[in-house]
Amino acid sequence: METYREAINERIRRLRLVREKYLKDNNCEEERFCKLVDIPYIGILKEIESSTNEKYLNNDRMKKIADILGVSMTYLVSGTKTAEDMARPEVLFLSQIGSMIHGRRIALKSGTKDKRKWFLLHAATRLGISSMELKRIEDLYKSALLEDKKILKKVNDVLGIPLKDLEESLKVSFPRGDERQKVLDRGKELLVCLVDSSGVIRQNKFPAEISDRKYEKLLKRIEIELTLLK
């Protein structure tokens, strides 16, 4: 079984979602992103990110996309990091299991006559989960299902993604599990870890059960830590 290879369209989607959700980059919200890279409307962006519309990916627009996503053109096109990329936040280059699942489903949908088989609803049914849960996973939100080895095996069986790739991606994917947290603040936790270490150290700063008052205090503490680390 071949190792999973990320396509350009999925790389664009993953980077945009990571910047929007974890780095709180408003420029990567769909509407704003479209304006900045001269894409007429959100529907075309969705087509680009699902590999059904490549005519908009000319050199000029790709350069704009790379600049907004904070990576080199080389990385955007090939997935190979350059010296320029080495100075970027590591979170931009971490494999995301949700993106991997989405990318393979879209690739299978594009490469078969029976496209209906790989629509979100039908794919979710074959995986034994709800379509809403599959969409959350593909959109890089947290899901306790990703902790279930039976689900990973099902993803392997249905989508053909090697278990090794899924497990390796899961080690660095954010977020995962069912910790109570605000999704946008999960990236702050990761950035703190990256500044403190040359590698990626996963930390659970958000307990599963915590009062709203304590939760807000925890967020303020992380804000202070980030300020001190700058």
Secondary structure, DSSP 8 states (H G I E B T S, - for coil): -------HHHHHHHHHHHHHHTS--GGGSHHHHHHHTT-S-HHHHHHHHTTS--TT--HHHHHHHHHHHTS-HHHHHH----HHHHTS-GGGGS--HHHHHHHHHHHHHHT-S-GGGGSHHHHHHHHTS-HHHHHHHHTT---GGGG-HHHHHHHHHHH---HHHHHHHHHH-SS-S-----HHHHHHHHHHHHHH-SS------S-SS--HHHHHHHHHHHHHHHHHH-
